[in-house]
Amino acid sequence: MDLTLFFSPVDEGLYSGITSSSSLAKNIRVFGEKMPDFKGAHIAIFGFNETRGAGHHPGHLSGPDEVRKKLYQLKRGSGAYRIVDLGNLNAGIDLEESYVRLSEVCRILMEQNVLPLIIGGTQDLDYGQYWAYERLEKMVSILNVDAFLDLDDKHTSTADRKHIHKILLHEPNYLHSYIHLAYQSYLIDPASIAILEKLYFEAFRIGQMRHNFTEMEPTIRQADMLTFDLASIKSADAPGSEHAQPFGLTGEEACQICWYAGLNEKLSSAGFYGYSADFDDEHRKTASVTATMIWYFIEGFYQRKHELNFRSNDFIKYVVAMPQEPETLTFYKSKLTEKWWMEIVPPHAQQYGRNSMVPCSYNDYQQATSGELPERYLTAIAKL
């Protein structure tokens, strides 16, 4: 398929004045006069300023281009940097067609082992992002960072308020797990949290995350897909969101999440949604924050170690005797990164012929050595 038919090129005025050879502008192949060949690339950035999910007209102000102005000025980090910018995806005739276009582009890229990095648009576009995995017939674990849960089921609700509900009910169901970070309790109906718990999905308040932020890394390491709503960042750091709140993640915390997500070898698509130049300040602070988050994601991506062969000499195996069922728990620690995994043996494992490796932390190992079953183990067994 010729992707040029779906995209508009990037205005050369956004980067023509950037002369530093170490800038991202000089290290990303951009759709200007012609579409860059994405085959062989590691990451494909593209904008999609579709906002009808919030009841607005698409393209009234180009949020993706405002982010690009800030992103292109940043300095390249480490790694091979095979990155392309495909330009801006053109909106469909209606919102459903926009979802289809987005899913088709993501599918084509992921089939070529290229990670789509979307600069949205409203967060309901993650429905199209998720849909791409169905077209690949691939089970998916979603990581959603948002102050809200977006589980409304009212007919009158806008699409950006019910997109997670739509994903949960989508058939055929390719959703393996759902992880929600940074929700704010006073914005959430408690019944919504109860729904997630009943489905053995995970949700973390900002306060829980801050108690031990490094414990979020194994949780993030489970995800195949990242959807990040800028409304999760406090308005002082990111005012350029229609739903910006006075409390939320700091810009630094948002970048830490993006770093962890980039490091995650499983993660194969990322969407950054909810930026509106209409609401940003005169210095385009939110565009700067978003660009820095993307920089940290890319930097994390190029620090991946490709270390999922647990039978190699790069891992240390620990077997812990337990006082109750199961008789033992097996852990693996990477010598390269010191990350931990826990082996889950579900009921009837022999019948299905498979076990499951679940990302965990050193704290989970310590908990097992004290005779307690880690919460991650219990959650994983419930899911399986």
N, C-alpha and C positions, 0 to 999 in steps of 0.2 A: 504494500500500500504506500502511495506517495503522501507522506505526512505534510508536505508543503501545502496541500490543498486545505488543510485544517488550521494552518498557522499564519499569523501576520509577523513580519520581521521586526526585530528590535530597532528602534530609532537610533541611528549612529550617533546622534547628538548626546546620547546618554553616556557614551564612553570615548568619543573621539578626542576629548581634551585631556584624557588620562595618559600620561607619557611614561610613567614608571614601569620598567620591565618586570618588576616583582609584583605588580598589581594583579588582581584577579582579571581585570579587563584584558590583560596581555596573556593570560594563561587559560582562558576559556574560549572555545571556538563558538562564535555567536552567529545566529541567523541574521545576516545583513543583506548582502546582495543575493546570496544563495544559502539554502538550508545545509548546515553541516552534516556530514555523514555520522550518524549516531552509532553505527555498528562498530564495536570495539571500544566504545566509550564506557566509562565506569558509572558516570552520573549524567543524567539529562535534566537540566533545569528548564521549566517553562512556566509562564504565567497564565492565569485563567481568571479574568475579572468578571466572573458570572456572579451576580448578586440578587437575582430574582428569588432566590431561596429566602431572602429577608423582605421580599416585597418591593425591592428596588429595581431600577433598570440597569442592565449590565453595561459596564464601560463608561459610567458617568465621570469617573476619575480613575486613572490607571494606577491602582495600588502596586501591582507587580513592577511597573517601571520606576516608581518611587523607591522601592526596595532595591532595584538594580542600581540606581544612582549611588546608593550607599555601599552595596555589595562589591561593585566593580572597583571601588577605590581601596578596598582592603588588600592586604598583602597575602600572597599565596603562602600556604603552610608547607608541610612535608608531604612526600608522596609523589606519584607519577603524574597526577593531575590530567587525566584524560576525561575532561568535562566539556559538555556542549550546552549551549543555551538555544533551545529550539524556537524561542520567541513566545508569542502569546497565542494561546488556543482560542479560536473564534467560537463564540457562543452559538448554541443551536437555535432552531426556530422557537423551541420552548424549553422549559427546564429539563424535562425528561430526555430530550435529545442532547442537551448539554451533558447529562450524566453518561449517556451512551458514548458520546465523543471522548469524554475523559477516560472511561473504562477501556475503550478501544486503544487509545494512545498508550495508556499504562500497560495494557496487555502486550502490545507490540514491543515496547521497550523491555519489559521483564522477560519476554521470550528470548531476547537477545542478551540477557543477563546485564541489562542496564537499569540502574535505579532511577525511577522517576522522582523528581523533587519539584513539587507543585507549590507555586506561590499564588494563593487564592485571593479573592473570592470568599464567599460565605462558607461556613464549615459543612453545610449539607452536601457540598461537593465530595466529601469523603465517601458518600454512598457510591458515586461513580468509581472512586479509588478502590473501594471494597469489591465492587462488581467485577473488576478486572481479574480478581483471584478466582471467582466462579468460572470465568471464561477460560482460565488456566486449569480448572478443576483441581484447585489447591486449597487445602484447609488453611485457615488464617487466624492468627491471634492479633487482636487489635489493641494498640495502646492509644488511648485518647487523653489528651491533656486539656482540661476545660474547667472553668469555674462552675458551669452548669452541667446537668446530666442530659438534657435534650431528649427526654423520653415522653414528651407530650403526645397524646393520641387523639387530641381534639381535631375535628375537621377544620376548624377555623384557625388553628395554629399554623404559623409559617413553617416552611420546610426546614429552616435552620433551627427550629425548636423541637423537631420530632425526627431528625435524621437517624439518631441512635435507635429509636423505637422501630424505624423502618428497616434498619440493618438487622435487628434482632428477629424480626418477623419475616425476613426475606426468604423465599423459597426458590430453588433448593438451598439448604442451609450449609454453608461452608465455614461457619464461624466456630472455631475450636475454643477460643477463650477471649474474654474482653477485660481489659485492665483500664481503670479510670484513675487519673492522677489530678490532684489539686482542686477537688471540688470544695465548695464553701457551704457549710451546713445550713446557714440562714437563707441560702438561695435555693435549697433543695427540699422537695417533698420527701419526708421520711419513707413513704411508700415506695418511692423509686429505688432507694437504697435496698429496701427489703426485696424488691424484684431481683436486683443484681445478686444479692446473697442467696436467694432461692435457686438461682441458676449457677451457683458456685463461681460467679464472676467476682473480681476484686475491685474495690474502690477505696482510695486513700484521700483523707482530708489533708490540707496543707499542714496543719499542726502535727499530724502523724508523720508526714514526710520530714518535717524539720527536726523531729525528735532524733532521727538518725538518718540523714539524707543518703549516706552510702548504702543503706539497706534497700534503697530503691533500685540500685543497679541490677541485682538479679531479677527483679520484677520486670524492669525494662528489657532485660536480655531475653525474655520470653516472646517478644513481639515480632510479627512479620511486617506490620504496617503501623506507621505513626501518623496520627492526625492531631495537630496542635492548634488550638484556638487561642488567639492572642488575648481574648477576654480573661484568660487565666492569669495574666500578668497585671500587677496593680497599676492603676491609672497614672500614678506619678512617674512610673517607668515607661508605660506604653499607653498614652492617651488615645492613640489612633484606632480604637475599636468602638463600635457602636454600643457594646455592652461592657465597656471598661468599668472596673470596680475599684473603690478606694483601697481595698485589701486584696492580696493575691501574691503570686510568686514575684520575687524580685527578678530583674533582668539577669543577674548572675545565676540565680537558681534555674531560670529557663535555659540558659546556656549550658548549665551542668546536665540537665535532662537531655539536651540535644547532643552533647558529647557522649553520654552513655548510649543514646540511641544510635549514633553513628558507629560506635564500637561494636554494636551487636551484629554479628555475622548473618543472623537469620533475617534481619530487617531488610526488606526489598523495595519499599516505597515510603515516601514521606510527604506530608502535605502541611503547609503552614497557612492557616486561614484566618480571616476576620480582620485584615488590615483595611482601613479606610482612610485615604488621604483627607477626606472631609473633616474627620475628627482629630487628625494629628495636629501638633503644634507647628509653628512657623519654621522650626529647625528640623522638622521631620524626625523627631526623636524615635517614634515607633518604627519607622522605616530603618533607622540605625540599629535598634534593638533586634529587629527581625533579621537584618543582614548579618549581624554578629551571631545570632543563633544558627543561621545557615552555615556561617564560617565554622563554628564549633562542630556542627554535624559533619561537614566535609572533612575536617581535621580528624574527628573520631573515625570516620570511614577509612581514612588512609592509615590508621593505626590498627586496623583489624589484623589478627594473627592467624586466622583460618585454622583453628585449633579444636575441631570437633571429632578428631579420631582418638577416642578415649583409650584405645588399646596401644597407643604409641608410648614411647619412652618420655614423652613430654608431660605425662601425668603421673601423679602419685595417687595410689589407690588406698583408701582407708575403709576398713570394715569394722563397724561398731556393733557389739552385742547388745541386744535390747532385752529388758526384763519382761516384755510382753510381745504379742504379735505386732509386727514381724520379728522373727528371731534376730535378724541382723539388718542394719542399714549400711549401704555402700555409698561412699563419697569419693569424688575425684577432684584433685586440685591441680591446676595447670602450673607447671614450672615456669612457663613463659610470662604469664600475667597474674598468677596467684588467684585466679577466679576459681570458684567452687561449683560443682554440680552434684546432684543427688540422684541415685538410681532408684526409680520407682518400679516395683514389681506388683502390678495390679492383680486383683483376683482373676483366676482363669488365664493367667499369663501364658501358660504352656499351651492352652487351647488356641490362643490367638498368635502365639509365637513371637511376642515382642515385649520388651520392657520400654521404659521411657526415662530419658535423662532430663532432669528439671534443674534449671539454674538456681543456685542457692548461695548462701554466704557462710563465712566461718562461724558466725553465731549459730546457724542451724546445726553445724557439726558439733559445736560445744553443747548445744541443747541435747543432742542425741547422746553424747558421752555422759551426760548427767542422768540419762534414763528417760528423757521426755521425747515424745514424737514432735518434730517441728511442725508448725502451722502449715508451712509450705507442703509438707508431706501429706497432711490430712486433706488439704485443698486439692492436691494433684490426684490423690486416690479417688476423691469424690467425683472429679471431672472424668477420670478414666472409667 
